Amino acid sequence: MLLHTAIKSLALRQCSGAATRQRASTMLARGVALRLLDAPRAVVPNNNNAFSTAAAAMEAPAAAPVPKASTEASGGGVKESPFVPTPERKYRFFRNVEITPAGVAVVRFDNPDKKVNTLSFALMREAQSMWETEVHANPAVRSVVFTSAKESGFIAGADIFDISSVEDKSTLVPVIEEALQFFLRMKSKNVPMVAAINGPALGGGLEWALWCDYRICTDSSSTKLGLPEVKLGLLPGFGGTQNLPALVGIQGSMDMMLTGKDIRPAKAKKMGLVDLVVAPQSLESVAISTAEGLANGTVQKSKPKKKSLMNRFIEDTPPGQYMMWDKVKKMVDKNTGGNYPAPYAIVDCVQYGLAHQSGLDKFKHEREEFAKLAATKESEALIGIFDGMNQMKKHSSGAEPIKVKKVAVMGAGLMGAGIAQVSAEKGYEVLLKDRDDVSLGRGITLMNDNWEKKYSRGRMTKYQYNLNTSRVTPLSDQTESWKRHFESADLVIEAVFESLELKRKIIQQVESVTPDHCVFATNTSAIPIADIAAPGDEVKRPENIVGMHYFSPVPSMPLLEIIPHGGTSEEALATAFAVGNKQGKTCVVVKDVPGFYVNRCLGPVLVETSALVKEGVPLEKLDEAMKKFGMPVGPITLIDEVGVDVASKVASFLSNADLGKRMGGGDISLMSKMVEKGWLGKKSKQGFFTYTGKKGKTIGPEVNSYLREFTGGRVSNMSETNIQDRIASRLVNEAAKCLEDGIIDNPVDGDIGLVFGIGFAPFKGGPFRYMDAVGVTSYVDRMNRFADELGDQFEPCQLLKDYAASGKRFH
Ligand SMILES: C/C=C/C(=O)SCCNC(=O)CCNC(=O)[C@H](O)C(C)(C)COP(=O)(O)OP(=O)(O)OC[C@H]1O[C@@H](n2cnc3c(N)ncnc32)[C@H](O)[C@@H]1OP(=O)(O)O
């Protein structure tokens, strides 16, 4: 949940509504809701067409430079790629350009080397050549359709790996300028251009479409439009910060650019981002006839949406704009904690564009800001996360997964219902089973409520809703036929109460009815998988048993820990991995040790938190310090959110496990005594904070008196940096120890695991990237100082000492 909040980023909600000036300011005050990683929307001229502004300013360059050869990024700048067009091998990316008899040039993107189309340096170069030869020089061409020959989508954006592989990021400025010249050159042909979009059109892909005169997208569930650059610490650099506000208004575009969120077809149409939504089968034919119509005047470009009085006030008047930008900036400050430079640069580019509406200066400013962002450590860290996620998708256990059609979920509580939901959404037939109809009904309601919400927010069609619900078969012990249903299950995932005895009993029940190939996954967070799978009367097929540790709430948490025990077969492991991936989770394979990886790292954090409280550090200060470090919430709020009882259990469980001195130095009775008092955290309205008051969470007199007793009246004035260093070093040391002990395979898994599992500051890229950035040597020095002062719980693990001694880096 925490991570979810962290990763969701700054979401700026649109102000809409009434017409008075006063009301406008109230709406601005409460309507702009910004969450963590994303950013806002731009003031645009009333003429609503930045393209025409750009087009007016754009004189066709005498002739676009015809490339010598494709280029690719490498080393310090952009280097030549080995591909040289010849008459036989004219194009790699545009093999399917076609001119219809009515003069519509149909340009189909198709990167032969990649699953998805990206705007690589090489593609841009070839696009110039293709445009000049096939389109610009051909007088028969009266309009153009840009589409994709790939089923995977339109264009996924600029090639992220091209960008990251350029060492000297300032060399990106002329490269982007060349791209801009290309777009202007296209406009100068002065024929209508239509973008026909099926599947994702993201980042530079959407920006290409924004240079067109008309956009059509399909209603496919895979179609999504967005400018997610902010999530990579970047900004839309192909004119997006200028062209999008002109098309959809300042507020709508800031929402898209600051949040990086996907816009689905219906919403895209409503907000004016696309002109038409069609079925996938008719996309190309409709696009071609639209292009013909635009050329011969039978189809008109869509008129800009009329702004409401309120939006005219907000976006087009100086006082409205003043209030809007003030609010936007405050929200960005609040939600980024000043840790993410990209949202600020996006705001700056949009404002710059408004002040320089004519001329190309605004695009120059945009690309210069883009290059600056690309050089930041924040962008490097966020791109590292993207790269890491991709690498983790490719984990191979060396065996083929079994083909899973039917997934049975045992236990219809919050976890079980969540697992059933994500399984059904991805097309699995799902059996959801609980003891009795009442418990089962609760689970089904949870799932259906989530789908209802998605449907009512336009994130799911009625058809998908019906499909999902029809995929789930509810079963209970009271359903006589449940055994017959389980006879065809390929994977059973249990999410029942944490009891070894119960889990083994369930295995026994299930093994007696499921086929031999059926994999059994246990969603335990604490019980060793080896204990659950120990051969005996209840367990006959231990090789089929594997741990799948989901995080709550399952539908929105992106991480899944997969835990083989010593006897898990490669096939069962591969199956858990394949299903987890298909459920949309980033899967990290971890060793079967107490706490696995994520909770194990959290253990020392909980202990250190108790130590700091004992020393008299005020609770709010603790939270504030760690939020400034970049965590989505501080440790005190974290404990309240997950439940004081749960945190207490984890801390005492790990204290009794094999972590030794690494769980020392604190006093975790801080939490167990609270549990005795019934202070269970947010769920009981009383934890460290009290949640009953109208003013949000507060610290009540009872808690203050409890803390006085716990601290012996001590009050500490510790600096924020000290608090951050103490908590962070316990966390990253444990992560490094996990690497040393082979609990995780590599630093990438370790980074993604903590970023996605507990919301470790995404802009720092995870614990290992963070240590690289600080320098392992200075980190070890810091820990040694703490160890001298506070005790050997701070002693750096051997791996860190070795890295420090050899000057090695994790990445
Ligand atoms: C000035 C402009 C700047 C920009 O445009 S910055 C880039 C902005 N774009 C993005 O951030 C989009 C990133 N990509 C995605 O979100 C997803 O991908 C998609 C939704 C497009 C597709 O998702 P799915 O179907 O699950 O495929 P998959 O496994 O994520 O990706 C398939 C392969 O495509 C590569 N890839 C995707 N987008 C990019 C990209 N923008 N640059 C470089 N590679 C990309 C991946 O790495 C992977 O590669 P492999 O098959 O080797 O694992």
Ligand as a Chemical Component Dictionary entry (heavy atoms), coordinates in Angstrom:
data_LIG
# 
_chem_comp.id                   LIG 
_chem_comp.type                 NON-POLYMER 
_chem_comp.pdbx_formal_charge   0 
_chem_comp.three_letter_code    LIG 
# 
loop_
_chem_comp_atom.comp_id 
_chem_comp_atom.atom_id 
_chem_comp_atom.alt_atom_id 
_chem_comp_atom.type_symbol 
_chem_comp_atom.charge 
_chem_comp_atom.model_Cartn_x 
_chem_comp_atom.model_Cartn_y 
_chem_comp_atom.model_Cartn_z 
_chem_comp_atom.pdbx_ordinal 
LIG C1  C1  C 0 11.226 12.677 -25.341 1  
LIG C2  C2  C 0 10.545 11.405 -25.096 2  
LIG C3  C3  C 0 10.884 10.644 -24.030 3  
LIG C4  C4  C 0 10.242 9.349  -23.854 4  
LIG O1  O1  O 0 9.400  8.936  -24.610 5  
LIG S1  S1  S 0 10.778 8.433  -22.540 6  
LIG C5  C5  C 0 9.876  6.930  -22.664 7  
LIG C6  C6  C 0 8.467  7.048  -22.217 8  
LIG N1  N1  N 0 7.802  5.773  -22.370 9  
LIG C7  C7  C 0 7.651  4.930  -21.366 10 
LIG O2  O2  O 0 8.055  5.181  -20.254 11 
LIG C8  C8  C 0 6.955  3.634  -21.680 12 
LIG C9  C9  C 0 7.705  2.465  -21.136 13 
LIG N2  N2  N 0 7.142  1.178  -21.562 14 
LIG C10 C10 C 0 6.047  0.656  -21.019 15 
LIG O3  O3  O 0 5.371  1.227  -20.205 16 
LIG C11 C11 C 0 5.688  -0.743 -21.427 17 
LIG O4  O4  O 0 6.793  -1.336 -21.976 18 
LIG C12 C12 C 0 4.543  -0.829 -22.454 19 
LIG C13 C13 C 0 3.233  -0.416 -21.786 20 
LIG C14 C14 C 0 4.795  0.019  -23.662 21 
LIG C15 C15 C 0 4.405  -2.322 -22.918 22 
LIG O5  O5  O 0 4.275  -3.131 -21.799 23 
LIG P1  P1  P 0 4.423  -4.728 -21.962 24 
LIG O6  O6  O 0 3.525  -5.197 -23.053 25 
LIG O7  O7  O 0 4.226  -5.318 -20.619 26 
LIG O8  O8  O 0 5.864  -4.982 -22.496 27 
LIG P2  P2  P 0 7.227  -4.795 -21.699 28 
LIG O9  O9  O 0 7.674  -6.146 -21.280 29 
LIG O10 O10 O 0 7.140  -3.755 -20.656 30 
LIG O11 O11 O 0 8.172  -4.228 -22.814 31 
LIG C16 C16 C 0 8.534  -5.040 -23.924 32 
LIG C17 C17 C 0 9.925  -4.679 -24.339 33 
LIG O12 O12 O 0 9.940  -3.320 -24.799 34 
LIG C18 C18 C 0 10.941 -2.602 -24.110 35 
LIG N3  N3  N 0 10.510 -1.219 -23.990 36 
LIG C19 C19 C 0 9.278  -0.775 -23.712 37 
LIG N4  N4  N 0 9.248  0.557  -23.747 38 
LIG C20 C20 C 0 10.494 0.956  -24.053 39 
LIG C21 C21 C 0 11.092 2.217  -24.247 40 
LIG N5  N5  N 0 10.378 3.353  -24.151 41 
LIG N6  N6  N 0 12.402 2.255  -24.543 42 
LIG C22 C22 C 0 13.121 1.119  -24.672 43 
LIG N7  N7  N 0 12.601 -0.110 -24.516 44 
LIG C23 C23 C 0 11.304 -0.176 -24.209 45 
LIG C24 C24 C 0 11.065 -3.298 -22.771 46 
LIG O13 O13 O 0 12.320 -3.032 -22.230 47 
LIG C25 C25 C 0 10.913 -4.736 -23.176 48 
LIG O14 O14 O 0 12.156 -5.133 -23.698 49 
LIG P3  P3  P 0 12.576 -6.650 -23.667 50 
LIG O15 O15 O 0 11.627 -7.380 -24.540 51 
LIG O16 O16 O 0 13.977 -6.673 -24.158 52 
LIG O17 O17 O 0 12.470 -7.067 -22.241 53 
# 
loop_
_chem_comp_bond.comp_id 
_chem_comp_bond.atom_id_1 
_chem_comp_bond.atom_id_2 
_chem_comp_bond.value_order 
_chem_comp_bond.pdbx_ordinal 
LIG C1  C2  SING 1  
LIG C2  C3  DOUB 2  
LIG C3  C4  SING 3  
LIG C4  O1  DOUB 4  
LIG C4  S1  SING 5  
LIG S1  C5  SING 6  
LIG C5  C6  SING 7  
LIG C6  N1  SING 8  
LIG N1  C7  SING 9  
LIG C7  O2  DOUB 10 
LIG C7  C8  SING 11 
LIG C8  C9  SING 12 
LIG C9  N2  SING 13 
LIG N2  C10 SING 14 
LIG C10 O3  DOUB 15 
LIG C10 C11 SING 16 
LIG C11 O4  SING 17 
LIG C11 C12 SING 18 
LIG C12 C13 SING 19 
LIG C12 C14 SING 20 
LIG C12 C15 SING 21 
LIG C15 O5  SING 22 
LIG O5  P1  SING 23 
LIG P1  O6  DOUB 24 
LIG P1  O7  SING 25 
LIG P1  O8  SING 26 
LIG O8  P2  SING 27 
LIG P2  O9  DOUB 28 
LIG P2  O10 SING 29 
LIG P2  O11 SING 30 
LIG O11 C16 SING 31 
LIG C16 C17 SING 32 
LIG C17 O12 SING 33 
LIG C17 C25 SING 34 
LIG O12 C18 SING 35 
LIG C18 N3  SING 36 
LIG C18 C24 SING 37 
LIG N3  C19 SING 38 
LIG N3  C23 SING 39 
LIG C19 N4  DOUB 40 
LIG N4  C20 SING 41 
LIG C20 C21 SING 42 
LIG C20 C23 DOUB 43 
LIG C21 N5  SING 44 
LIG C21 N6  DOUB 45 
LIG N6  C22 SING 46 
LIG C22 N7  DOUB 47 
LIG N7  C23 SING 48 
LIG C24 O13 SING 49 
LIG C24 C25 SING 50 
LIG C25 O14 SING 51 
LIG O14 P3  SING 52 
LIG P3  O15 DOUB 53 
LIG P3  O16 SING 54 
LIG P3  O17 SING 55 
# 
